[in-house]
Amino acid sequence: MITSEFAFIIILGLFGVLASLPMLLLPTLFAPKKRNPIKLQTFESGQPPTGESRIHLIMQYYSYLIMFVVFDVTIMFLFAWGVSFSQLGIQSLQVLLPFLAIVLIPMAYALTLAGKRENW
């Protein structure tokens, strides 16, 4: 049986999805279908655009982006865990250690990417 709290979360999620669908579909109905060359130009803070408007991502910084995202999420989780550690006790390590093990996977991938010479 679904409890009332769980049903409220499901209803709230469905409302969020149903409320956002018109906002996603309206631009496809009213947006111009023809590509405009002015829209494809690069915007450079009021300066005349130079170069092409579509550029490739510099892979040299991709590994640092992954590291930032991993560290950001980890620090937020560790801060919340550290603040509530006195109330949670040592049993909270059952949640913390698997989380840290999962976080090490993208961190190891980012470190191997950062070490590749072809990205530099």
C-alpha positions as CSV (number, residue, x, y, z in Angstrom):
1,M,0.0,0.0,0.0
2,I,1.2,3.5,-0.8
3,T,1.6,5.7,2.2
4,S,0.2,9.3,2.1
5,E,3.7,10.8,2.2
6,F,4.9,8.7,-0.7
7,A,1.7,9.4,-2.7
8,F,2.3,13.2,-2.1
9,I,5.8,12.9,-3.5
10,I,4.5,11.0,-6.6
11,I,1.7,13.5,-7.2
12,L,4.1,16.4,-6.8
13,G,6.6,14.8,-9.3
14,L,3.8,14.2,-11.8
15,F,2.6,17.7,-11.4
16,G,6.1,19.0,-12.1
17,V,6.4,16.9,-15.2
18,L,3.0,17.9,-16.5
19,A,3.5,21.6,-15.8
20,S,6.8,21.6,-17.6
21,L,5.7,19.8,-20.7
22,P,3.8,22.8,-22.3
23,M,6.9,24.9,-21.7
24,L,9.0,22.4,-23.6
25,L,6.5,22.0,-26.4
26,L,5.4,25.6,-27.1
27,P,8.8,26.7,-28.6
28,T,8.6,23.9,-31.1
29,L,5.2,25.2,-32.3
30,F,6.1,28.9,-32.4
31,A,9.8,29.0,-33.1
32,P,10.9,29.8,-36.7
33,K,11.9,26.7,-38.6
34,K,14.4,28.4,-40.9
35,R,18.0,28.9,-39.6
36,N,19.0,32.5,-39.3
37,P,22.7,33.4,-40.0
38,I,22.6,36.1,-37.4
39,K,21.5,33.7,-34.7
40,L,24.5,31.4,-35.6
41,Q,27.0,34.2,-35.0
42,T,29.1,34.3,-31.9
43,F,28.1,36.9,-29.3
44,E,31.3,38.6,-27.9
45,S,29.9,41.2,-25.5
46,G,29.1,43.8,-28.1
47,Q,32.4,43.4,-30.1
48,P,32.3,42.3,-33.7
49,P,32.4,38.5,-33.9
50,T,35.7,36.9,-35.0
51,G,36.1,33.3,-36.0
52,E,33.5,30.6,-36.3
53,S,30.5,30.4,-34.0
54,R,30.8,26.7,-33.4
55,I,34.0,25.6,-31.7
56,H,35.2,22.3,-30.3
57,L,35.5,21.7,-26.6
58,I,39.2,21.8,-25.5
59,M,39.6,18.3,-24.0
60,Q,42.5,19.5,-21.9
61,Y,40.1,21.0,-19.3
62,Y,37.5,18.2,-19.4
63,S,39.3,16.3,-16.7
64,Y,39.4,19.3,-14.4
65,L,35.7,19.7,-15.0
66,I,35.0,16.2,-13.9
67,M,37.2,16.7,-10.8
68,F,35.4,19.8,-9.9
69,V,32.0,18.2,-10.1
70,V,33.2,15.2,-8.1
71,F,34.8,17.3,-5.4
72,D,31.9,19.7,-5.2
73,V,29.4,16.9,-4.5
74,T,31.7,15.1,-2.2
75,I,32.4,18.2,-0.1
76,M,28.7,18.9,0.3
77,F,28.0,15.4,1.4
78,L,31.0,15.3,3.8
79,F,30.0,18.6,5.3
80,A,26.4,17.4,6.0
81,W,27.8,14.2,7.3
82,G,30.3,15.9,9.6
83,V,27.8,18.3,11.0
84,S,25.4,15.5,11.9
85,F,28.0,12.9,12.9
86,S,27.4,13.4,16.6
87,Q,23.7,12.5,16.2
88,L,24.2,9.7,13.6
89,G,27.1,7.9,15.3
90,I,29.5,5.4,13.9
91,Q,26.8,3.6,11.9
92,S,26.8,6.5,9.5
93,L,30.0,5.1,8.1
94,Q,27.9,2.4,6.4
95,V,26.6,5.2,4.1
96,L,29.8,7.2,3.8
97,L,32.3,4.5,2.8
98,P,30.3,3.2,-0.2
99,F,29.7,6.8,-1.3
100,L,33.4,7.5,-1.2
101,A,34.1,4.3,-3.1
102,I,31.6,5.3,-5.8
103,V,33.1,8.8,-6.0
104,L,36.6,7.4,-6.5
105,I,35.6,5.9,-9.9
106,P,35.1,9.2,-11.8
107,M,38.0,10.7,-9.9
108,A,40.4,7.9,-11.1
109,Y,39.0,8.4,-14.7
110,A,39.6,12.2,-14.5
111,L,43.1,11.7,-13.2
112,T,43.9,9.3,-16.1
113,L,42.5,11.9,-18.5
114,A,44.6,14.6,-17.0
115,G,47.7,12.5,-17.4
116,K,47.3,11.8,-21.1
117,R,49.8,13.8,-23.2
118,E,47.5,14.0,-26.3
119,N,45.1,16.3,-24.3
120,W,47.9,18.8,-23.7
